Amino acid sequence: MAATESPSLDVDRHIKYWKRCHGTFLPAPYTSNDSTRLTLACFIISSLDLLQSPLTPPERAAIRTWVLSLQHPDGGFCGSATHAPTGASAGDANLAATFFALVLLALAAVGTGSEKNEQNAFAGVRRKRLLRWLKRLQRNEDGAVAQMLWEGEPVGGHDVRNSYMAAGIRWMMRGDVQLGDGGWVEDLDIKRWTEFIAGTQTHDGGMGETTSHQESHGGYTFCALSALSLLSKPGSAGDRAKAADEHIPDRAQLLKFLAHRQFTYHAEEEMERDEDEENFVEKELAQLQLDGPPALVGCNGRWNKKADTCYFWWAAGALSLLGQESLLRREPARNYLTGITQHRIGGFGKTTGAPPDIYHSYLGLTALAVMGDPKLKPLHAELCCSVEVAACIAKARDGLLAAEKARAATNWENDGFW
């Protein structure tokens, strides 16, 4: 490679990496992630979609059958076969599993060239039961959404990440159904919910985990902004920015916090175990725009932390929701991802020298996609999947609503009270 040539995304190696993840047993360290198997599966299949590597018809059918087998009879989805109602450690549905189950169903239907397949992607999902389960997760005391139900009560913290997944599920399932329509289900309290999300903004402009846990974090910030956008039914980039303008108390400080997640990266030889060694020089944003820009820009999630692959996604995704992509140092950031953490066997590691893992490998791709990498499909920031998959989700939602209305017109529905 010439000295002036920038590294690029090695698509072939990434496809091989993700196909290995899909077609073989994962390494032993993933054993403890069994309860989140739906999440891992979604990252794997969505990565292949972003890389434009299509699934075979048998693979699509197997994904669909498996996902629907994890549906809980009371609404929502469980994270793996082990925790399904018939599994060895039968459990309850949870937000993360439900969010990724719905995206996976769309991933299994998209790209077939069949409009009917996309419209039927959610066939078999018990929509009304799911939405009633979702409403029961909202807490009375502050409007926050819990992770799951335990003995009928919402449990799992007041985490803004729950609000993000719940808002995504609501967007994917509810649609614009009005009171009196066949598919209507009582909604969550949106006013109190948005007030809770807005209340997570901290003194430095970022968003914290809850209204009481006030340490700003790039991941929480993305989740808060995405939730607000999804609750406003986004139709354009302008709608996204408007959602933040209407609810975030201090937009200027928020932009400053996100812009300052970028810094000049200077320790190319760092090792992941060197936890105490700095690998950055933080500068004012104006300094980052001087002549002679840095060759590499790292990104962190909190002040004075090391560069990490996933934080490029959290910061870049959040800035895209605000319509402020111009604050990203795209080329130096791309150089860091493709030249520092992109692994020689495919995928991305967390930091320099780290092996690739599913989480960082997926968010490395989404970061490049939201920055407009021409080798990847365009990204839908709120749902963290391709624009094509998000469009399929909208079609599938409309198809599910149409099927419900047709059943209601001819017979009692087997999806609610009975």
Contacts in CASP RR format, 6 or more apart in sequence:
PFRMAT RR
TARGET T0000
AUTHOR 0000-0000-0000
METHOD contacts of the structure
MODEL  1
MAATESPSLDVDRHIKYWKRCHGTFLPAPYTSNDSTRLTLACFIISSLDL
LQSPLTPPERAAIRTWVLSLQHPDGGFCGSATHAPTGASAGDANLAATFF
ALVLLALAAVGTGSEKNEQNAFAGVRRKRLLRWLKRLQRNEDGAVAQMLW
EGEPVGGHDVRNSYMAAGIRWMMRGDVQLGDGGWVEDLDIKRWTEFIAGT
QTHDGGMGETTSHQESHGGYTFCALSALSLLSKPGSAGDRAKAADEHIPD
RAQLLKFLAHRQFTYHAEEEMERDEDEENFVEKELAQLQLDGPPALVGCN
GRWNKKADTCYFWWAAGALSLLGQESLLRREPARNYLTGITQHRIGGFGK
TTGAPPDIYHSYLGLTALAVMGDPKLKPLHAELCCSVEVAACIAKARDGL
LAAEKARAATNWENDGFW
1 7 0 8 1.000
6 331 0 8 1.000
6 334 0 8 1.000
6 335 0 8 1.000
6 338 0 8 1.000
7 335 0 8 1.000
7 338 0 8 1.000
7 339 0 8 1.000
7 342 0 8 1.000
8 338 0 8 1.000
8 375 0 8 1.000
9 338 0 8 1.000
9 342 0 8 1.000
9 368 0 8 1.000
9 373 0 8 1.000
9 375 0 8 1.000
9 376 0 8 1.000
10 338 0 8 1.000
10 342 0 8 1.000
10 346 0 8 1.000
11 51 0 8 1.000
11 375 0 8 1.000
13 344 0 8 1.000
13 345 0 8 1.000
13 346 0 8 1.000
13 347 0 8 1.000
14 47 0 8 1.000
14 51 0 8 1.000
14 346 0 8 1.000
14 347 0 8 1.000
14 361 0 8 1.000
14 365 0 8 1.000
15 48 0 8 1.000
15 51 0 8 1.000
15 53 0 8 1.000
16 345 0 8 1.000
16 346 0 8 1.000
17 343 0 8 1.000
17 345 0 8 1.000
17 346 0 8 1.000
17 347 0 8 1.000
17 356 0 8 1.000
17 361 0 8 1.000
18 44 0 8 1.000
18 47 0 8 1.000
18 48 0 8 1.000
18 51 0 8 1.000
18 53 0 8 1.000
18 347 0 8 1.000
18 361 0 8 1.000
19 48 0 8 1.000
19 53 0 8 1.000
21 44 0 8 1.000
21 358 0 8 1.000
22 44 0 8 1.000
22 45 0 8 1.000
22 48 0 8 1.000
22 59 0 8 1.000
26 40 0 8 1.000
26 358 0 8 1.000
30 40 0 8 1.000
30 358 0 8 1.000
33 39 0 8 1.000
33 40 0 8 1.000
34 80 0 8 1.000
34 82 0 8 1.000
34 83 0 8 1.000
35 79 0 8 1.000
35 80 0 8 1.000
35 82 0 8 1.000
35 83 0 8 1.000
36 79 0 8 1.000
36 80 0 8 1.000
36 96 0 8 1.000
36 97 0 8 1.000
37 79 0 8 1.000
37 80 0 8 1.000
37 81 0 8 1.000
38 67 0 8 1.000
38 70 0 8 1.000
38 77 0 8 1.000
38 79 0 8 1.000
38 80 0 8 1.000
38 96 0 8 1.000
38 97 0 8 1.000
38 100 0 8 1.000
38 101 0 8 1.000
38 104 0 8 1.000
39 79 0 8 1.000
39 96 0 8 1.000
39 97 0 8 1.000
39 100 0 8 1.000
40 358 0 8 1.000
41 63 0 8 1.000
41 100 0 8 1.000
41 104 0 8 1.000
42 100 0 8 1.000
42 101 0 8 1.000
42 103 0 8 1.000
42 104 0 8 1.000
42 107 0 8 1.000
43 358 0 8 1.000
43 359 0 8 1.000
43 361 0 8 1.000
43 362 0 8 1.000
44 358 0 8 1.000
44 362 0 8 1.000
45 55 0 8 1.000
45 63 0 8 1.000
45 104 0 8 1.000
45 107 0 8 1.000
45 108 0 8 1.000
46 103 0 8 1.000
46 107 0 8 1.000
46 362 0 8 1.000
46 384 0 8 1.000
46 385 0 8 1.000
46 386 0 8 1.000
46 389 0 8 1.000
47 361 0 8 1.000
47 362 0 8 1.000
47 365 0 8 1.000
48 54 0 8 1.000
48 55 0 8 1.000
49 107 0 8 1.000
49 110 0 8 1.000
49 377 0 8 1.000
49 385 0 8 1.000
49 386 0 8 1.000
49 388 0 8 1.000
49 389 0 8 1.000
50 365 0 8 1.000
50 366 0 8 1.000
50 369 0 8 1.000
50 376 0 8 1.000
50 377 0 8 1.000
50 379 0 8 1.000
50 385 0 8 1.000
50 386 0 8 1.000
51 365 0 8 1.000
51 375 0 8 1.000
51 376 0 8 1.000
52 376 0 8 1.000
52 377 0 8 1.000
54 111 0 8 1.000
55 63 0 8 1.000
55 107 0 8 1.000
55 108 0 8 1.000
60 108 0 8 1.000
60 109 0 8 1.000
60 112 0 8 1.000
61 108 0 8 1.000
63 104 0 8 1.000
63 105 0 8 1.000
63 107 0 8 1.000
63 108 0 8 1.000
64 105 0 8 1.000
64 108 0 8 1.000
64 109 0 8 1.000
66 81 0 8 1.000
67 77 0 8 1.000
67 101 0 8 1.000
67 104 0 8 1.000
67 105 0 8 1.000
67 108 0 8 1.000
68 105 0 8 1.000
68 124 0 8 1.000
68 125 0 8 1.000
69 81 0 8 1.000
69 84 0 8 1.000
70 77 0 8 1.000
70 78 0 8 1.000
70 79 0 8 1.000
70 80 0 8 1.000
70 81 0 8 1.000
70 84 0 8 1.000
70 97 0 8 1.000
70 101 0 8 1.000
71 77 0 8 1.000
71 78 0 8 1.000
71 101 0 8 1.000
71 124 0 8 1.000
71 125 0 8 1.000
71 126 0 8 1.000
72 78 0 8 1.000
72 84 0 8 1.000
72 85 0 8 1.000
72 92 0 8 1.000
72 93 0 8 1.000
72 133 0 8 1.000
73 85 0 8 1.000
73 129 0 8 1.000
74 92 0 8 1.000
74 93 0 8 1.000
74 129 0 8 1.000
74 133 0 8 1.000
75 93 0 8 1.000
75 126 0 8 1.000
75 129 0 8 1.000
75 130 0 8 1.000
75 132 0 8 1.000
75 133 0 8 1.000
76 93 0 8 1.000
76 97 0 8 1.000
76 98 0 8 1.000
76 101 0 8 1.000
76 126 0 8 1.000
76 129 0 8 1.000
76 130 0 8 1.000
76 133 0 8 1.000
76 134 0 8 1.000
77 93 0 8 1.000
77 94 0 8 1.000
77 97 0 8 1.000
77 98 0 8 1.000
77 101 0 8 1.000
78 84 0 8 1.000
78 85 0 8 1.000
78 91 0 8 1.000
78 92 0 8 1.000
78 93 0 8 1.000
78 94 0 8 1.000
78 97 0 8 1.000
79 94 0 8 1.000
79 96 0 8 1.000
79 97 0 8 1.000
79 101 0 8 1.000
81 87 0 8 1.000
82 88 0 8 1.000
82 89 0 8 1.000
83 89 0 8 1.000
83 90 0 8 1.000
83 91 0 8 1.000
84 90 0 8 1.000
84 91 0 8 1.000
85 91 0 8 1.000
92 148 0 8 1.000
92 149 0 8 1.000
92 150 0 8 1.000
93 133 0 8 1.000
93 148 0 8 1.000
93 149 0 8 1.000
94 147 0 8 1.000
94 148 0 8 1.000
95 137 0 8 1.000
95 145 0 8 1.000
95 147 0 8 1.000
95 148 0 8 1.000
95 162 0 8 1.000
95 165 0 8 1.000
95 166 0 8 1.000
95 169 0 8 1.000
96 147 0 8 1.000
96 165 0 8 1.000
98 130 0 8 1.000
98 165 0 8 1.000
98 169 0 8 1.000
99 165 0 8 1.000
99 168 0 8 1.000
99 169 0 8 1.000
102 122 0 8 1.000
102 125 0 8 1.000
102 169 0 8 1.000
102 172 0 8 1.000
102 173 0 8 1.000
102 393 0 8 1.000
103 172 0 8 1.000
103 383 0 8 1.000
103 385 0 8 1.000
103 389 0 8 1.000
103 393 0 8 1.000
105 121 0 8 1.000
105 122 0 8 1.000
105 125 0 8 1.000
105 396 0 8 1.000
106 118 0 8 1.000
106 121 0 8 1.000
106 122 0 8 1.000
106 385 0 8 1.000
106 389 0 8 1.000
106 392 0 8 1.000
106 393 0 8 1.000
106 396 0 8 1.000
107 385 0 8 1.000
107 389 0 8 1.000
108 121 0 8 1.000
109 117 0 8 1.000
109 118 0 8 1.000
109 120 0 8 1.000
109 121 0 8 1.000
109 392 0 8 1.000
109 396 0 8 1.000
110 118 0 8 1.000
110 121 0 8 1.000
110 386 0 8 1.000
110 388 0 8 1.000
110 389 0 8 1.000
110 392 0 8 1.000
111 388 0 8 1.000
112 118 0 8 1.000
115 395 0 8 1.000
118 392 0 8 1.000
118 395 0 8 1.000
118 396 0 8 1.000
119 395 0 8 1.000
119 396 0 8 1.000
119 398 0 8 1.000
119 399 0 8 1.000
119 402 0 8 1.000
120 396 0 8 1.000
120 399 0 8 1.000
121 392 0 8 1.000
121 393 0 8 1.000
121 395 0 8 1.000
121 396 0 8 1.000
122 173 0 8 1.000
122 396 0 8 1.000
122 397 0 8 1.000
122 399 0 8 1.000
122 400 0 8 1.000
123 400 0 8 1.000
123 403 0 8 1.000
125 173 0 8 1.000
125 400 0 8 1.000
126 415 0 8 1.000
126 416 0 8 1.000
127 173 0 8 1.000
127 183 0 8 1.000
127 185 0 8 1.000
127 400 0 8 1.000
127 401 0 8 1.000
127 404 0 8 1.000
127 415 0 8 1.000
128 183 0 8 1.000
128 185 0 8 1.000
128 404 0 8 1.000
128 413 0 8 1.000
128 415 0 8 1.000
128 416 0 8 1.000
129 415 0 8 1.000
129 416 0 8 1.000
130 169 0 8 1.000
130 173 0 8 1.000
131 170 0 8 1.000
131 173 0 8 1.000
131 174 0 8 1.000
131 185 0 8 1.000
132 185 0 8 1.000
132 186 0 8 1.000
132 416 0 8 1.000
133 149 0 8 1.000
134 145 0 8 1.000
134 166 0 8 1.000
134 169 0 8 1.000
134 170 0 8 1.000
134 173 0 8 1.000
134 188 0 8 1.000
135 185 0 8 1.000
135 186 0 8 1.000
135 187 0 8 1.000
135 188 0 8 1.000
136 149 0 8 1.000
136 152 0 8 1.000
136 154 0 8 1.000
137 145 0 8 1.000
137 146 0 8 1.000
137 147 0 8 1.000
137 148 0 8 1.000
137 149 0 8 1.000
137 154 0 8 1.000
137 162 0 8 1.000
137 166 0 8 1.000
138 144 0 8 1.000
138 145 0 8 1.000
138 146 0 8 1.000
138 154 0 8 1.000
138 188 0 8 1.000
138 189 0 8 1.000
138 193 0 8 1.000
139 145 0 8 1.000
139 146 0 8 1.000
139 154 0 8 1.000
139 158 0 8 1.000
142 158 0 8 1.000
142 192 0 8 1.000
142 196 0 8 1.000
142 211 0 8 1.000
143 189 0 8 1.000
143 192 0 8 1.000
143 193 0 8 1.000
143 195 0 8 1.000
143 196 0 8 1.000
144 157 0 8 1.000
144 158 0 8 1.000
144 159 0 8 1.000
144 160 0 8 1.000
144 162 0 8 1.000
144 163 0 8 1.000
144 193 0 8 1.000
144 196 0 8 1.000
144 210 0 8 1.000
145 154 0 8 1.000
145 162 0 8 1.000
145 163 0 8 1.000
145 166 0 8 1.000
145 188 0 8 1.000
145 193 0 8 1.000
146 154 0 8 1.000
146 155 0 8 1.000
146 156 0 8 1.000
146 157 0 8 1.000
146 158 0 8 1.000
146 162 0 8 1.000
147 155 0 8 1.000
147 156 0 8 1.000
147 157 0 8 1.000
147 159 0 8 1.000
147 162 0 8 1.000
148 154 0 8 1.000
148 155 0 8 1.000
148 156 0 8 1.000
149 155 0 8 1.000
156 162 0 8 1.000
157 210 0 8 1.000
158 196 0 8 1.000
158 209 0 8 1.000
158 210 0 8 1.000
158 211 0 8 1.000
158 212 0 8 1.000
159 209 0 8 1.000
159 210 0 8 1.000
160 197 0 8 1.000
160 200 0 8 1.000
160 207 0 8 1.000
160 208 0 8 1.000
160 209 0 8 1.000
160 210 0 8 1.000
160 220 0 8 1.000
160 223 0 8 1.000
160 224 0 8 1.000
160 227 0 8 1.000
161 209 0 8 1.000
161 219 0 8 1.000
161 220 0 8 1.000
161 223 0 8 1.000
163 193 0 8 1.000
163 196 0 8 1.000
163 197 0 8 1.000
163 223 0 8 1.000
163 224 0 8 1.000
163 227 0 8 1.000
164 222 0 8 1.000
164 223 0 8 1.000
164 224 0 8 1.000
164 226 0 8 1.000
164 227 0 8 1.000
164 230 0 8 1.000
166 188 0 8 1.000
166 227 0 8 1.000
167 226 0 8 1.000
167 227 0 8 1.000
167 228 0 8 1.000
167 230 0 8 1.000
167 231 0 8 1.000
168 226 0 8 1.000
168 227 0 8 1.000
168 230 0 8 1.000
168 382 0 8 1.000
168 383 0 8 1.000
170 187 0 8 1.000
170 188 0 8 1.000
170 230 0 8 1.000
170 231 0 8 1.000
171 230 0 8 1.000
171 231 0 8 1.000
171 233 0 8 1.000
171 382 0 8 1.000
171 383 0 8 1.000
172 383 0 8 1.000
172 393 0 8 1.000
172 397 0 8 1.000
173 397 0 8 1.000
173 400 0 8 1.000
174 185 0 8 1.000
174 187 0 8 1.000
174 397 0 8 1.000
175 233 0 8 1.000
175 397 0 8 1.000
175 398 0 8 1.000
175 401 0 8 1.000
176 233 0 8 1.000
177 183 0 8 1.000
177 184 0 8 1.000
177 185 0 8 1.000
177 401 0 8 1.000
178 184 0 8 1.000
181 405 0 8 1.000
182 404 0 8 1.000
182 405 0 8 1.000
182 408 0 8 1.000
183 401 0 8 1.000
183 404 0 8 1.000
183 405 0 8 1.000
183 408 0 8 1.000
190 231 0 8 1.000
193 231 0 8 1.000
194 228 0 8 1.000
194 231 0 8 1.000
194 247 0 8 1.000
196 211 0 8 1.000
197 224 0 8 1.000
197 227 0 8 1.000
197 228 0 8 1.000
197 247 0 8 1.000
198 224 0 8 1.000
198 228 0 8 1.000
198 247 0 8 1.000
198 248 0 8 1.000
198 249 0 8 1.000
199 211 0 8 1.000
199 249 0 8 1.000
200 207 0 8 1.000
200 208 0 8 1.000
200 209 0 8 1.000
200 210 0 8 1.000
200 211 0 8 1.000
200 220 0 8 1.000
200 224 0 8 1.000
201 207 0 8 1.000
201 208 0 8 1.000
201 224 0 8 1.000
201 248 0 8 1.000
201 249 0 8 1.000
201 250 0 8 1.000
201 253 0 8 1.000
201 254 0 8 1.000
202 208 0 8 1.000
202 214 0 8 1.000
202 215 0 8 1.000
202 216 0 8 1.000
203 214 0 8 1.000
204 216 0 8 1.000
204 253 0 8 1.000
204 256 0 8 1.000
204 257 0 8 1.000
204 303 0 8 1.000
205 216 0 8 1.000
205 250 0 8 1.000
205 253 0 8 1.000
205 254 0 8 1.000
205 256 0 8 1.000
205 257 0 8 1.000
206 216 0 8 1.000
206 217 0 8 1.000
206 218 0 8 1.000
206 220 0 8 1.000
206 221 0 8 1.000
206 253 0 8 1.000
206 254 0 8 1.000
206 257 0 8 1.000
206 258 0 8 1.000
207 216 0 8 1.000
207 217 0 8 1.000
207 218 0 8 1.000
207 220 0 8 1.000
207 221 0 8 1.000
207 223 0 8 1.000
207 224 0 8 1.000
207 225 0 8 1.000
207 254 0 8 1.000
208 214 0 8 1.000
208 215 0 8 1.000
208 216 0 8 1.000
208 217 0 8 1.000
208 220 0 8 1.000
208 221 0 8 1.000
208 224 0 8 1.000
209 215 0 8 1.000
209 217 0 8 1.000
209 220 0 8 1.000
215 302 0 8 1.000
216 257 0 8 1.000
216 302 0 8 1.000
216 303 0 8 1.000
217 301 0 8 1.000
217 302 0 8 1.000
218 257 0 8 1.000
218 258 0 8 1.000
218 261 0 8 1.000
218 301 0 8 1.000
218 302 0 8 1.000
218 311 0 8 1.000
218 314 0 8 1.000
218 315 0 8 1.000
218 318 0 8 1.000
219 301 0 8 1.000
219 311 0 8 1.000
219 314 0 8 1.000
219 318 0 8 1.000
221 254 0 8 1.000
221 257 0 8 1.000
221 258 0 8 1.000
221 314 0 8 1.000
221 318 0 8 1.000
222 313 0 8 1.000
222 314 0 8 1.000
222 315 0 8 1.000
222 317 0 8 1.000
222 318 0 8 1.000
222 321 0 8 1.000
225 243 0 8 1.000
225 244 0 8 1.000
225 248 0 8 1.000
225 318 0 8 1.000
225 321 0 8 1.000
225 322 0 8 1.000
226 321 0 8 1.000
226 381 0 8 1.000
226 382 0 8 1.000
228 243 0 8 1.000
228 244 0 8 1.000
228 247 0 8 1.000
228 248 0 8 1.000
229 239 0 8 1.000
229 240 0 8 1.000
229 243 0 8 1.000
229 244 0 8 1.000
229 321 0 8 1.000
229 382 0 8 1.000
230 382 0 8 1.000
231 243 0 8 1.000
232 239 0 8 1.000
232 240 0 8 1.000
232 242 0 8 1.000
232 243 0 8 1.000
232 246 0 8 1.000
233 239 0 8 1.000
234 240 0 8 1.000
234 243 0 8 1.000
234 382 0 8 1.000
237 323 0 8 1.000
238 323 0 8 1.000
240 321 0 8 1.000
240 322 0 8 1.000
240 323 0 8 1.000
240 381 0 8 1.000
240 382 0 8 1.000
241 321 0 8 1.000
241 322 0 8 1.000
241 323 0 8 1.000
244 251 0 8 1.000
244 254 0 8 1.000
244 321 0 8 1.000
244 322 0 8 1.000
245 251 0 8 1.000
248 254 0 8 1.000
251 322 0 8 1.000
254 322 0 8 1.000
255 319 0 8 1.000
255 322 0 8 1.000
255 324 0 8 1.000
255 327 0 8 1.000
256 285 0 8 1.000
258 315 0 8 1.000
258 318 0 8 1.000
258 319 0 8 1.000
258 322 0 8 1.000
258 324 0 8 1.000
258 327 0 8 1.000
259 285 0 8 1.000
259 319 0 8 1.000
259 327 0 8 1.000
260 282 0 8 1.000
260 285 0 8 1.000
261 299 0 8 1.000
261 300 0 8 1.000
261 301 0 8 1.000
261 311 0 8 1.000
261 314 0 8 1.000
261 315 0 8 1.000
262 288 0 8 1.000
262 297 0 8 1.000
262 298 0 8 1.000
262 299 0 8 1.000
262 315 0 8 1.000
262 328 0 8 1.000
262 329 0 8 1.000
262 333 0 8 1.000
263 280 0 8 1.000
263 281 0 8 1.000
263 282 0 8 1.000
263 283 0 8 1.000
263 297 0 8 1.000
263 298 0 8 1.000
263 299 0 8 1.000
263 300 0 8 1.000
263 307 0 8 1.000
264 280 0 8 1.000
264 281 0 8 1.000
264 283 0 8 1.000
264 288 0 8 1.000
264 294 0 8 1.000
264 296 0 8 1.000
264 297 0 8 1.000
264 298 0 8 1.000
265 279 0 8 1.000
265 280 0 8 1.000
265 294 0 8 1.000
265 296 0 8 1.000
265 297 0 8 1.000
265 298 0 8 1.000
265 307 0 8 1.000
265 336 0 8 1.000
265 340 0 8 1.000
266 279 0 8 1.000
266 280 0 8 1.000
266 281 0 8 1.000
266 296 0 8 1.000
267 277 0 8 1.000
267 278 0 8 1.000
267 279 0 8 1.000
267 280 0 8 1.000
267 352 0 8 1.000
268 296 0 8 1.000
268 340 0 8 1.000
268 352 0 8 1.000
269 352 0 8 1.000
270 277 0 8 1.000
270 279 0 8 1.000
270 306 0 8 1.000
270 351 0 8 1.000
270 352 0 8 1.000
271 352 0 8 1.000
271 353 0 8 1.000
272 350 0 8 1.000
272 351 0 8 1.000
272 352 0 8 1.000
272 353 0 8 1.000
272 354 0 8 1.000
275 306 0 8 1.000
278 306 0 8 1.000
279 306 0 8 1.000
279 307 0 8 1.000
279 351 0 8 1.000
279 352 0 8 1.000
280 298 0 8 1.000
280 300 0 8 1.000
280 306 0 8 1.000
280 307 0 8 1.000
282 304 0 8 1.000
285 327 0 8 1.000
288 294 0 8 1.000
288 297 0 8 1.000
288 329 0 8 1.000
293 329 0 8 1.000
293 331 0 8 1.000
293 332 0 8 1.000
294 329 0 8 1.000
294 332 0 8 1.000
295 332 0 8 1.000
295 335 0 8 1.000
296 332 0 8 1.000
296 335 0 8 1.000
296 336 0 8 1.000
296 340 0 8 1.000
297 329 0 8 1.000
297 332 0 8 1.000
297 333 0 8 1.000
297 335 0 8 1.000
297 336 0 8 1.000
298 307 0 8 1.000
298 312 0 8 1.000
298 332 0 8 1.000
298 333 0 8 1.000
298 336 0 8 1.000
299 307 0 8 1.000
299 308 0 8 1.000
299 311 0 8 1.000
299 312 0 8 1.000
299 315 0 8 1.000
299 316 0 8 1.000
299 333 0 8 1.000
299 336 0 8 1.000
300 306 0 8 1.000
300 307 0 8 1.000
300 308 0 8 1.000
300 311 0 8 1.000
301 308 0 8 1.000
301 311 0 8 1.000
301 314 0 8 1.000
301 315 0 8 1.000
306 351 0 8 1.000
307 336 0 8 1.000
307 351 0 8 1.000
308 350 0 8 1.000
308 351 0 8 1.000
308 360 0 8 1.000
309 337 0 8 1.000
309 341 0 8 1.000
309 348 0 8 1.000
309 349 0 8 1.000
309 350 0 8 1.000
309 351 0 8 1.000
309 360 0 8 1.000
309 363 0 8 1.000
309 364 0 8 1.000
309 367 0 8 1.000
310 350 0 8 1.000
310 359 0 8 1.000
310 360 0 8 1.000
310 363 0 8 1.000
310 364 0 8 1.000
312 333 0 8 1.000
312 336 0 8 1.000
312 337 0 8 1.000
312 363 0 8 1.000
312 364 0 8 1.000
312 367 0 8 1.000
313 363 0 8 1.000
313 364 0 8 1.000
313 366 0 8 1.000
313 367 0 8 1.000
313 370 0 8 1.000
313 384 0 8 1.000
314 363 0 8 1.000
315 328 0 8 1.000
316 325 0 8 1.000
316 328 0 8 1.000
316 333 0 8 1.000
316 367 0 8 1.000
316 370 0 8 1.000
316 371 0 8 1.000
317 366 0 8 1.000
317 367 0 8 1.000
317 370 0 8 1.000
317 381 0 8 1.000
319 325 0 8 1.000
319 327 0 8 1.000
319 328 0 8 1.000
320 370 0 8 1.000
320 381 0 8 1.000
321 381 0 8 1.000
321 382 0 8 1.000
325 370 0 8 1.000
325 371 0 8 1.000
328 371 0 8 1.000
330 371 0 8 1.000
333 367 0 8 1.000
333 371 0 8 1.000
334 368 0 8 1.000
334 371 0 8 1.000
334 373 0 8 1.000
337 348 0 8 1.000
337 364 0 8 1.000
337 367 0 8 1.000
337 368 0 8 1.000
338 368 0 8 1.000
340 352 0 8 1.000
341 348 0 8 1.000
341 349 0 8 1.000
341 350 0 8 1.000
341 351 0 8 1.000
341 352 0 8 1.000
341 353 0 8 1.000
341 354 0 8 1.000
341 360 0 8 1.000
341 364 0 8 1.000
342 348 0 8 1.000
343 349 0 8 1.000
343 355 0 8 1.000
343 356 0 8 1.000
345 356 0 8 1.000
346 356 0 8 1.000
346 361 0 8 1.000
347 356 0 8 1.000
347 360 0 8 1.000
347 361 0 8 1.000
348 356 0 8 1.000
348 360 0 8 1.000
348 361 0 8 1.000
348 363 0 8 1.000
348 364 0 8 1.000
348 365 0 8 1.000
349 355 0 8 1.000
349 356 0 8 1.000
349 357 0 8 1.000
349 360 0 8 1.000
349 361 0 8 1.000
350 357 0 8 1.000
350 360 0 8 1.000
354 360 0 8 1.000
365 376 0 8 1.000
366 379 0 8 1.000
366 384 0 8 1.000
368 376 0 8 1.000
369 376 0 8 1.000
369 377 0 8 1.000
369 378 0 8 1.000
369 379 0 8 1.000
369 386 0 8 1.000
370 379 0 8 1.000
370 381 0 8 1.000
372 378 0 8 1.000
372 379 0 8 1.000
377 386 0 8 1.000
377 387 0 8 1.000
377 388 0 8 1.000
378 386 0 8 1.000
378 387 0 8 1.000
378 388 0 8 1.000
379 385 0 8 1.000
379 386 0 8 1.000
379 387 0 8 1.000
380 386 0 8 1.000
380 387 0 8 1.000
380 389 0 8 1.000
380 390 0 8 1.000
382 390 0 8 1.000
383 389 0 8 1.000
383 390 0 8 1.000
383 393 0 8 1.000
404 413 0 8 1.000
404 415 0 8 1.000
407 413 0 8 1.000
407 415 0 8 1.000
412 418 0 8 1.000
END
